[in-house]
Amino acid sequence: MAGLERSAGLLRAARRGLPWLLLLLLLLGSAARALGLPPPSYLSLKRNLLNVYFVKLAWAWTFGLLLPFIGVTNYCLTRNMQDVLRRLSTLLVGTAVWYVCTQFFMYIENFTGSCYKSSALDVLYQEHQNKHRCHQAGGFWHGFDISGHSFLLTYCALMIVEEMAVLEVLNTDWSSRLHGVVNALFVALSFLVTIWVLMFLSTAVYFHDFSHKLFGTLVGLSAWYGTYRFWYLKPFSPGLPPQNTCLSSKKSSYSR
């Protein structure tokens, strides 16, 4: 369990520093892009494996790994299925946030955009009034394209770090099997956060205008803050991960 306890200390620092790290990466990456500093690389290709198999499925990966992690850790601490289901509803909230925000981004792009013959924006096709019809006609749609990657990678990384805070009070010494399961989920989630931060930086360096990335990042930060720093503190909410459990009482209850 010592490894998880050391990791819990790192998670406390990550929870405090990750929002500021993401903003710093956004600024530095966008500045490097504006100055033409980053050379082409594998990550500058839209079809790179991390983008195709991870970022494009970012919410599915986050949902799929947090589901067993929240379920197992919260049940171990509370032994109450009602509390576990309440905490699992954070994933439903996250799904709603993902869907509403991405639909809003597409609406903004359609509302602010126009259809052109090519990316040179030289010939305007006024007969195509939305992105879908424009692409069907072989045109190029130009609008305010809020970065969905910046939004979702920000929100997913922060959500995972918040949920892993439960490790600060979780004790799995009483069960080697449980310890192995929690350890494996922790490693997988940590790997996922690393990918999300790396691909967030890749987006900042290689893709989108600065305003598009800034808006997407701020929406992601707002979604995280509005849930974990405001709404989840209220009684009628999914609540925060357990962080004040008395471990000695829990250990004695497990042994009975």
C-alpha positions as CSV (number, residue, x, y, z in Angstrom):
1,M,0.0,0.0,0.0
2,A,3.0,2.3,0.4
3,G,3.1,2.9,-3.3
4,L,-0.4,4.1,-3.4
5,E,0.2,6.3,-0.4
6,R,3.1,7.9,-2.1
7,S,1.0,8.4,-5.2
8,A,-1.7,10.0,-3.1
9,G,0.8,12.7,-2.2
10,L,1.5,13.3,-5.8
11,L,-2.2,13.4,-6.6
12,R,-2.7,16.2,-4.1
13,A,-0.1,18.3,-5.9
14,A,-1.6,17.4,-9.2
15,R,-5.0,18.5,-8.2
16,R,-3.7,21.9,-7.2
17,G,-1.3,22.4,-10.1
18,L,-2.9,20.7,-13.1
19,P,-5.2,23.5,-14.1
20,W,-2.3,26.0,-14.1
21,L,-0.1,23.5,-16.0
22,L,-2.7,23.2,-18.7
23,L,-3.0,27.0,-19.1
24,L,0.8,27.3,-19.2
25,L,1.1,24.6,-21.9
26,L,-1.6,26.3,-23.9
27,L,0.3,29.6,-23.8
28,L,3.7,28.2,-24.5
29,G,2.5,25.8,-27.2
30,S,0.5,28.5,-28.9
31,A,3.4,30.9,-28.7
32,A,5.7,28.4,-30.3
33,R,3.2,27.8,-33.1
34,A,2.8,31.5,-33.7
35,L,6.6,31.8,-34.0
36,G,6.9,28.8,-36.3
37,L,9.3,27.1,-33.9
38,P,7.9,23.5,-33.8
39,P,9.1,21.3,-36.7
40,P,6.7,18.8,-38.2
41,S,6.6,15.6,-36.2
42,Y,4.6,12.4,-35.8
43,L,2.2,14.2,-33.4
44,S,1.6,16.9,-36.0
45,L,-0.2,14.3,-38.2
46,K,-3.9,14.2,-37.6
47,R,-3.9,10.4,-38.2
48,N,-1.3,9.6,-35.5
49,L,-2.2,6.6,-33.4
50,L,-2.7,8.6,-30.2
51,N,-5.1,10.9,-31.9
52,V,-7.0,8.2,-33.7
53,Y,-7.3,5.6,-31.0
54,F,-7.2,7.7,-27.8
55,V,-8.1,11.4,-28.3
56,K,-11.0,10.7,-30.7
57,L,-12.4,8.3,-28.0
58,A,-11.3,10.4,-25.0
59,W,-14.6,10.3,-23.2
60,A,-15.1,6.6,-23.8
61,W,-11.6,5.8,-22.4
62,T,-12.2,8.1,-19.4
63,F,-15.7,6.7,-18.7
64,G,-14.6,3.1,-19.2
65,L,-11.7,3.3,-16.7
66,L,-13.4,5.6,-14.1
67,L,-16.5,3.3,-14.0
68,P,-14.8,0.4,-12.2
69,F,-12.4,2.7,-10.3
70,I,-15.2,4.8,-8.7
71,G,-17.3,1.7,-8.1
72,V,-14.6,-0.4,-6.4
73,T,-13.0,2.3,-4.3
74,N,-16.2,3.9,-3.2
75,Y,-17.8,0.6,-2.2
76,C,-14.7,-0.4,-0.2
77,L,-15.0,2.8,1.8
78,T,-18.7,3.1,2.2
79,R,-20.1,-0.4,1.8
80,N,-23.3,1.3,0.7
81,M,-24.6,0.7,-2.8
82,Q,-26.7,3.9,-2.7
83,D,-23.6,6.0,-2.1
84,V,-21.7,4.1,-4.8
85,L,-24.5,4.7,-7.3
86,R,-24.6,8.4,-6.3
87,R,-20.9,8.8,-7.0
88,L,-21.2,6.9,-10.2
89,S,-23.7,9.5,-11.4
90,T,-20.7,11.8,-11.9
91,L,-20.1,9.8,-15.1
92,L,-23.6,10.7,-16.3
93,V,-22.9,14.3,-15.5
94,G,-19.7,14.1,-17.4
95,T,-21.4,12.5,-20.4
96,A,-24.0,15.3,-20.3
97,V,-21.2,17.9,-20.2
98,W,-19.3,16.3,-23.1
99,Y,-22.5,16.1,-25.2
100,V,-23.9,19.5,-24.5
101,C,-20.5,21.3,-25.0
102,T,-19.6,19.5,-28.2
103,Q,-23.0,20.2,-29.7
104,F,-22.7,23.8,-28.6
105,F,-19.3,24.0,-30.3
106,M,-20.7,22.7,-33.6
107,Y,-23.6,25.1,-33.4
108,I,-21.2,28.0,-33.0
109,E,-19.1,26.9,-35.9
110,N,-22.2,26.6,-38.1
111,F,-23.6,29.9,-36.9
112,T,-20.4,31.9,-37.5
113,G,-19.2,30.1,-40.6
114,S,-19.5,30.3,-44.4
115,C,-18.8,27.8,-47.2
116,Y,-15.9,28.5,-49.5
117,K,-14.5,26.7,-52.6
118,S,-11.2,26.0,-50.8
119,S,-9.1,26.9,-47.7
120,A,-7.9,30.0,-49.6
121,L,-11.3,31.5,-48.8
122,D,-11.4,33.0,-52.3
123,V,-14.8,31.9,-53.7
124,L,-17.9,32.0,-51.4
125,Y,-20.7,29.4,-51.9
126,Q,-23.7,31.2,-50.5
127,E,-26.1,28.3,-51.3
128,H,-24.6,26.0,-48.6
129,Q,-25.6,27.3,-45.2
130,N,-24.1,24.6,-42.9
131,K,-20.9,22.7,-42.6
132,H,-22.4,19.3,-43.5
133,R,-23.9,20.5,-46.8
134,C,-20.7,22.5,-47.6
135,H,-18.5,19.4,-47.2
136,Q,-21.0,17.3,-49.2
137,A,-20.5,19.8,-52.1
138,G,-16.7,19.5,-51.8
139,G,-16.4,23.0,-50.2
140,F,-14.4,24.3,-47.2
141,W,-16.3,25.5,-44.2
142,H,-14.7,28.4,-42.3
143,G,-16.2,29.4,-38.9
144,F,-15.2,29.9,-35.3
145,D,-14.0,26.3,-34.6
146,I,-13.7,26.0,-30.8
147,S,-11.2,23.3,-30.1
148,G,-13.1,20.2,-28.9
149,H,-9.7,18.6,-28.1
150,S,-8.6,21.4,-25.8
151,F,-12.0,21.2,-24.0
152,L,-12.3,17.5,-23.6
153,L,-8.7,16.7,-22.7
154,T,-8.8,19.5,-20.1
155,Y,-12.0,18.2,-18.6
156,C,-11.1,14.5,-18.7
157,A,-7.6,15.0,-17.1
158,L,-9.0,17.1,-14.3
159,M,-11.9,14.7,-13.7
160,I,-9.6,11.7,-13.4
161,V,-7.3,13.5,-11.0
162,E,-10.2,14.6,-8.8
163,E,-11.6,11.0,-8.7
164,M,-8.2,9.5,-7.8
165,A,-8.2,11.7,-4.7
166,V,-10.0,8.8,-3.0
167,L,-6.6,7.0,-2.7
168,E,-5.7,9.4,0.1
169,V,-8.1,7.6,2.4
170,L,-8.3,4.1,0.8
171,N,-6.6,1.2,2.6
172,T,-6.4,-2.1,0.6
173,D,-4.0,-4.0,2.9
174,W,-6.7,-6.3,4.0
175,S,-7.1,-7.8,0.5
176,S,-4.3,-8.5,-1.9
177,R,-6.7,-9.1,-4.8
178,L,-8.4,-5.7,-4.2
179,H,-5.0,-4.1,-3.9
180,G,-4.0,-5.5,-7.3
181,V,-7.2,-4.3,-8.9
182,V,-6.9,-0.8,-7.5
183,N,-3.3,-0.6,-8.4
184,A,-4.0,-1.7,-12.0
185,L,-6.7,0.9,-12.4
186,F,-4.5,3.6,-10.8
187,V,-1.7,2.8,-13.3
188,A,-4.1,2.8,-16.2
189,L,-5.7,6.1,-15.2
190,S,-2.3,7.7,-14.6
191,F,-1.2,6.6,-18.1
192,L,-4.4,8.1,-19.5
193,V,-3.8,11.5,-17.8
194,T,-0.3,11.5,-19.2
195,I,-1.7,10.9,-22.7
196,W,-4.3,13.6,-22.3
197,V,-1.7,16.2,-21.2
198,L,0.7,15.2,-23.9
199,M,-2.0,15.5,-26.6
200,F,-3.3,18.8,-25.1
201,L,0.2,20.1,-25.6
202,S,0.3,18.7,-29.2
203,T,-3.0,20.5,-29.9
204,A,-1.5,23.7,-28.5
205,V,1.6,23.4,-30.7
206,Y,0.2,22.1,-34.0
207,F,-3.5,22.8,-34.4
208,H,-6.2,25.6,-34.2
209,D,-6.0,29.3,-33.7
210,F,-5.2,30.5,-30.3
211,S,-8.7,31.9,-29.6
212,H,-10.2,28.5,-30.5
213,K,-7.9,26.7,-28.1
214,L,-8.3,29.3,-25.4
215,F,-12.1,29.1,-25.5
216,G,-12.1,25.3,-25.5
217,T,-9.7,25.2,-22.6
218,L,-11.7,27.7,-20.6
219,V,-14.9,25.7,-21.2
220,G,-13.2,22.6,-19.9
221,L,-11.9,24.4,-16.8
222,S,-15.3,25.9,-16.2
223,A,-17.0,22.5,-16.4
224,W,-14.5,21.0,-13.9
225,Y,-14.8,24.0,-11.5
226,G,-18.5,24.2,-11.8
227,T,-18.9,20.5,-10.8
228,Y,-16.0,19.6,-8.5
229,R,-15.5,23.0,-6.9
230,F,-19.1,24.1,-6.7
231,W,-22.0,21.8,-7.4
232,Y,-20.5,18.6,-5.9
233,L,-20.2,20.4,-2.6
234,K,-23.9,20.7,-2.4
235,P,-26.3,18.1,-0.8
236,F,-28.2,17.4,-4.0
237,S,-25.3,16.4,-6.2
238,P,-23.2,13.3,-7.0
239,G,-20.8,14.5,-4.2
240,L,-17.1,14.4,-4.0
241,P,-14.9,11.3,-3.7
242,P,-14.7,10.2,0.0
243,Q,-11.8,12.0,1.6
244,N,-12.4,12.0,5.3
245,T,-13.1,8.4,6.1
246,C,-11.7,7.0,9.3
247,L,-9.5,4.1,8.1
248,S,-9.2,2.3,11.4
249,S,-13.0,1.9,11.6
250,K,-13.1,0.8,8.1
251,K,-10.4,-1.8,8.5
252,S,-12.1,-3.2,11.6
253,S,-15.4,-3.4,9.7
254,Y,-13.8,-5.2,6.8
255,S,-12.3,-7.8,9.1
256,R,-15.6,-8.7,10.8
